[in-house]
């Protein structure tokens, strides 16, 4: 039996957020690669700051404003997701111990994305009404092409 989980059939209106999750997983991979290659912390911090502003903040805002309200605000999965969002934001903005926060961020962001993809989004798409899904579809959450980061330290 394979250790790889079956691919998840994601509702089309949630697919843009799932694609953004893929970029979050790539972020974690790039930070791991940077550590493995002894990339300067300053270079990785600059990438972290850029990624936070261009990817994470808009993504978290879209989830919190449009997706999470499908479940009750006191639903345990929503409470967990919001707690993890707060923790991840703190790690992205830490300036005291950047090396440690980058290391934690790389792990925690990946775990958070896995949680949202495998558990939270499945629950949301099971419960969402046709009206709620139509409203999300009208938001056009697909993000336009963004410029590539200017310093690909991970290659």
VOBA-1610 file (N, C-alpha, C; in pm, whole numbers, padded with zeros to 5 digits, always signed):
BEGIN
Unk+00084-00119+00000Unk+00000+00000+00000Unk+00088+00124+00000Unk+00052+00224-00076Unk+00132+00345-00092Unk+00116+00440+00026Unk+00224+00510+00060Unk+00218+00612+00163Unk+00162+00743+00108Unk+00153+00755-00023Unk+00102+00876-00083Unk-00050+00877-00076Unk-00107+00987-00021Unk-00253+00994-00016Unk-00309+01012-00157Unk-00434+00967-00175Unk-00502+00984-00303Unk-00516+01133-00334Unk-00509+01170-00461Unk-00533+01311-00496Unk-00674+01351-00451Unk-00685+01472-00406Unk-00813+01523-00357Unk-00888+01589-00472Unk-01014+01557-00484Unk-01098+01620-00585Unk-01148+01751-00526Unk-01083+01860-00566Unk-01115+01992-00513Unk-01222+02057-00598Unk-01324+02116-00532Unk-01428+02189-00604Unk-01361+02302-00682Unk-01411+02329-00801Unk-01345+02425-00891Unk-01332+02564-00830Unk-01424+02605-00745Unk-01413+02741-00689Unk-01302+02750-00583Unk-01261+02635-00529Unk-01152+02634-00431Unk-01017+02605-00496Unk-01017+02569-00622Unk-00892+02536-00691Unk-00791+02651-00695Unk-00835+02777-00713Unk-00734+02885-00710Unk-00659+02891-00576Unk-00729+02870-00466Unk-00663+02871-00336Unk-00571+02751-00321Unk-00611+02639-00376Unk-00524+02521-00373Unk-00398+02544-00455Unk-00412+02614-00567Unk-00293+02648-00646Unk-00200+02740-00567Unk-00258+02833-00494Unk-00177+02919-00408Unk-00108+02838-00299Unk-00177+02736-00249Unk-00114+02648-00150Unk+00012+02583-00209Unk+00003+02549-00336Unk+00120+02490-00403Unk+00239+02586-00395Unk+00214+02715-00415Unk+00323+02813-00406Unk+00377+02821-00264Unk+00291+02802-00165Unk+00337+02798-00026Unk+00427+02679-00001Unk+00393+02565-00059Unk+00478+02446-00045Unk+00612+02469-00115Unk+00609+02536-00228Unk+00734+02569-00297Unk+00819+02666-00214Unk+00753+02760-00146Unk+00826+02851-00057Unk+00903+02770+00047Unk+00836+02675+00111Unk+00901+02592+00212Unk+01019+02516+00153Unk+00999+02461+00034Unk+01107+02388-00033Unk+01227+02479-00060Unk+01198+02602-00107Unk+01305+02696-00139Unk+01384+02735-00013Unk+01315+02753+00098Unk+01384+02787+00223Unk+01470+02669+00267Unk+01416+02547+00258Unk+01496+02428+00292Unk+01621+02421+00204Unk+01601+02446+00077Unk+01713+02444-00018Unk+01815+02552+00017Unk+01767+02668+00056Unk+01856+02776+00096Unk+01941+02737+00216Unk+01881+02674+00315Unk+01957+02627+00431Unk+02060+02522+00388Unk+02019+02430+00303Unk+02109+02322+00260Unk+02229+02377+00182Unk+02208+02490+00114Unk+02315+02548+00034Unk+02390+02659+00108Unk+02360+02674+00237Unk+02422+02780+00318Unk+02401+02919+00259Unk+02283+02943+00208Unk+02246+03075+00158Unk+02241+03170+00277Unk+02280+03293+00255Unk+02279+03390+00366Unk+02136+03408+00417Unk+02127+03427+00546Unk+01997+03450+00610Unk+01933+03576+00554Unk+02013+03675+00525Unk+01960+03800+00471Unk+01890+03777+00337Unk+01948+03697+00249Unk+01884+03668+00120Unk+01752+03594+00141Unk+01751+03497+00230Unk+01627+03422+00255Unk+01524+03511+00324Unk+01569+03601+00412Unk+01477+03693+00478Unk+01413+03786+00375Unk+01491+03834+00280Unk+01435+03921+00176Unk+01328+03847+00096Unk+01353+03720+00064Unk+01254+03638-00006Unk+01131+03618+00082Unk+01154+03588+00209Unk+01044+03569+00304Unk+00955+03693+00307Unk+01014+03810+00317Unk+00937+03934+00326Unk+00858+03959+00199Unk+00920+03933+00083Unk+00851+03949-00044Unk+00733+03851-00055Unk+00756+03726-00018Unk+00652+03624-00029Unk+00536+03655+00065Unk+00567+03702+00184Unk+00463+03738+00281Unk+00371+03844+00223Unk+00430+03948+00166Unk+00351+04060+00114Unk+00274+04022-00012Unk+00338+03947-00102Unk+00275+03921-00232Unk+00185+03798-00234Unk+00212+03701-00146Unk+00136+03575-00150Unk+00055+03549-00022Unk+00122+03550+00091Unk+00057+03505+00215Unk-00053+03598+00261Unk-00025+03727+00272Unk-00128+03819+00322Unk-00254+03817+00237Unk-00244+03829+00104Unk-00368+03824+00025Unk-00439+03688+00034Unk-00361+03581+00043Unk-00419+03447+00052Unk-00494+03431+00184Unk-00431+03467+00295Unk-00496+03455+00425Unk-00622+03541+00430Unk-00615+03661+00374Unk-00731+03749+00374Unk-00848+03686+00298Unk-00819+03629+00182Unk-00925+03565+00102Unk-00987+03447+00179Unk-00903+03365+00240Unk-00955+03252+00317Unk-01041+03300+00432Unk-00989+03393+00510Unk-01058+03438+00631Unk-01186+03514+00601Unk-01187+03587+00492Unk-01303+03669+00458Unk-01410+03593+00382Unk-01368+03500+00294Unk-01465+03439+00203Unk-01485+03289+00220Unk-01384+03218+00267Unk-01393+03071+00272Unk-01428+03022+00413Unk-01356+03069+00512Unk-01378+03022+00649Unk-01521+03046+00699Unk-01586+03159+00663Unk-01722+03182+00713Unk-01825+03077+00671Unk-01789+02991+00577Unk-01882+02884+00540Unk-01909+02793+00660Unk-01805+02772+00741Unk-01823+02698+00866Unk-01848+02798+00978Unk-01901+02753+01087Unk-01924+02839+01202Unk-01791+02894+01253Unk-01794+03021+01298Unk-01669+03084+01344Unk-01607+03012+01464Unk-01686+02934+01535Unk-01635+02857+01649Unk-01609+02711+01616Unk-01619+02678+01489Unk-01590+02541+01446Unk-01443+02512+01480Unk-01414+02395+01538Unk-01276+02365+01578Unk-01174+02374+01464Unk-01214+02340+01342Unk-01122+02349+01229Unk-01090+02495+01193Unk-01191+02580+01206Unk-01170+02724+01179Unk-01084+02784+01289Unk-01112+02749+01413Unk-01030+02801+01523Unk-00884+02759+01505Unk-00862+02637+01465Unk-00725+02589+01441Unk-00660+02666+01326Unk-00733+02683+01216Unk-00677+02752+01100Unk-00640+02896+01135Unk-00726+02964+01208Unk-00699+03103+01246Unk-00579+03112+01341Unk-00570+03018+01432Unk-00456+03014+01523Unk-00326+02993+01444Unk-00329+02903+01348Unk-00212+02877+01266Unk-00178+02998+01179Unk-00280+03068+01128Unk-00254+03189+01051Unk-00179+03292+01137Unk-00225+03311+01261Unk-00159+03406+01350Unk-00014+03366+01373Unk+00011+03239+01398Unk+00146+03189+01424Unk+00234+03209+01300Unk+00183+03176+01184Unk+00259+03189+01060Unk+00291+03336+01033Unk+00195+03425+01055Unk+00221+03568+01038Unk+00333+03615+01131Unk+00332+03568+01255Unk+00439+03605+01348Unk+00575+03557+01297Unk+00579+03435+01245Unk+00706+03382+01194Unk+00753+03460+01071Unk+00660+03501+00986Unk+00697+03578+00868Unk+00750+03717+00905Unk+00706+03771+01016Unk+00744+03908+01051Unk+00847+03916+01163Unk+00895+03803+01210Unk+00995+03803+01317Unk+01126+03863+01266Unk+01176+03960+01341Unk+01305+04020+01306Unk+01410+03995+01414Unk+01370+03929+01522Unk+01462+03902+01633Unk+01554+03785+01605Unk+01495+03673+01567Unk+01575+03553+01540Unk+01531+03497+01405Unk+01577+03562+01302Unk+01530+03533+01166Unk+01563+03389+01125Unk+01683+03343+01157Unk+01722+03207+01118Unk+01628+03104+01180Unk+01601+03119+01308Unk+01510+03025+01375Unk+01369+03035+01318Unk+01322+03158+01297Unk+01185+03173+01245Unk+01172+03118+01104Unk+01277+03134+01022Unk+01274+03075+00888Unk+01265+02923+00895Unk+01342+02865+00985Unk+01341+02719+01000Unk+01203+02670+01045Unk+01146+02738+01143Unk+01012+02701+01191Unk+00907+02727+01084Unk+00920+02838+01016Unk+00824+02876+00912Unk+00817+02772+00803Unk+00932+02726+00759Unk+00939+02627+00653Unk+00861+02501+00692Unk+00870+02460+00816Unk+00798+02341+00862Unk+00650+02369+00887Unk+00622+02479+00958Unk+00484+02507+01000Unk+00395+02547+00883Unk+00449+02620+00787Unk+00369+02655+00670Unk+00330+02530+00593Unk+00424+02440+00575Unk+00394+02316+00504Unk+00288+02235+00579Unk+00300+02221+00709Unk+00202+02147+00789Unk+00064+02214+00781Unk+00063+02345+00786Unk-00064+02419+00779Unk-00132+02397+00644Unk-00056+02402+00537Unk-00113+02381+00404Unk-00169+02240+00392Unk-00097+02143+00441Unk-00145+02004+00439Unk-00277+01992+00516Unk-00285+02058+00632Unk-00409+02057+00712Unk-00524+02118+00632Unk-00500+02234+00573Unk-00609+02298+00499Unk-00652+02214+00379Unk-00556+02160+00306Unk-00590+02082+00187Unk-00657+01949+00219Unk-00606+01879+00318Unk-00654+01743+00345Unk-00775+01739+00437Unk-00791+01841+00521Unk-00898+01836+00622Unk-00995+01953+00606Unk-00945+02075+00623Unk-01035+02191+00627Unk-01111+02213+00497Unk-01040+02215+00384Unk-01109+02240+00257Unk-01207+02128+00224Unk-01174+02006+00262Unk-01269+01896+00239Unk-01397+01920+00317Unk-01384+01961+00442Unk-01502+01990+00526Unk-01581+02105+00466Unk-01513+02208+00424Unk-01581+02326+00368Unk-01656+02289+00241Unk-01594+02214+00151Unk-01664+02182+00026Unk-01777+02082+00048Unk-01772+02006+00156Unk-01882+01915+00189Unk-02004+01993+00239Unk-01980+02101+00312Unk-02087+02175+00380Unk-02139+02291+00297Unk-02056+02347+00212Unk-02093+02467+00137Unk-02217+02444+00051Unk-02304+02542+00052Unk-02423+02537-00032Unk-02387+02583-00173Unk-02474+02552-00265Unk-02454+02597-00403Unk-02444+02749-00408Unk-02526+02816-00329Unk-02525+02963-00324Unk-02390+03014-00273Unk-02336+02953-00169Unk-02206+02995-00115Unk-02095+02972-00218Unk-02099+02858-00285Unk-01997+02827-00385Unk-02006+02925-00502Unk-02128+02959-00542Unk-02146+03055-00651Unk-02090+03191-00611Unk-02112+03231-00488Unk-02061+03360-00439Unk-01907+03360-00441Unk-01846+03251-00401Unk-01699+03241-00404Unk-01650+03246-00549Unk-01720+03178-00637Unk-01682+03176-00779Unk-01685+03317-00836Unk-01780+03398-00794Unk-01792+03536-00844Unk-01678+03626-00797Unk-01606+03583-00695Unk-01496+03665-00643Unk-01372+03659-00731Unk-01364+03558-00815Unk-01248+03540-00903Unk-01119+03544-00820Unk-01104+03446-00734Unk-00989+03441-00644Unk-00858+03406-00714Unk-00868+03372-00841Unk-00745+03342-00916Unk-00660+03467-00920Unk-00536+03450-00885Unk-00445+03563-00881Unk-00376+03576-01017Unk-00367+03699-01063Unk-00298+03724-01189Unk-00151+03685-01174Unk-00088+03662-01287Unk+00054+03627-01284Unk+00130+03735-01209Unk+00214+03690-01118Unk+00298+03781-01042Unk+00441+03766-01091Unk+00518+03872-01075Unk+00657+03861-01119Unk+00733+03758-01036Unk+00830+03697-01100Unk+00916+03603-01029Unk+01002+03682-00931Unk+01039+03615-00824Unk+01129+03679-00728Unk+01264+03700-00795Unk+01327+03813-00771Unk+01447+03855-00843Unk+01576+03783-00803Unk+01576+03708-00693Unk+01699+03643-00645Unk+01674+03496-00619Unk+01678+03412-00721Unk+01649+03269-00702Unk+01766+03193-00637Unk+01780+03213-00507Unk+01891+03153-00433Unk+01883+03001-00425Unk+01769+02944-00454Unk+01746+02800-00437Unk+01794+02717-00555Unk+01833+02781-00666Unk+01875+02704-00784Unk+02020+02660-00774
//
